[in-house]
């Protein structure tokens, strides 16, 4: 499980753990809680080119369907097949087993710190 205070965040409630030129991406516990019980996850394929701010997938819950936005420009290098098979991992472990994709990137955009994200969601 990633340490939440070392992650970077987007205003669209994604978190990123940066490991060299790879960003591991998931959605925050706040977003998972607001979605409710996740029942389906649609993710891009490995090798797909993604652009920062563009929709790359969907997360469907018993309440609604949320969109997954790419937080960086790059190429998808890995998809979490476990979360596709068991979407409830997004709710039960959003910062660990519930990660969604890994993206190879060349440049990080401006992202929020833990404190900035916490202030954004008011927690």
Order of alpha helices (4+ residues) and beta strands (2+ residues): beta-beta-beta-alpha-beta-beta-beta-beta-beta-alpha-alpha-beta-alpha
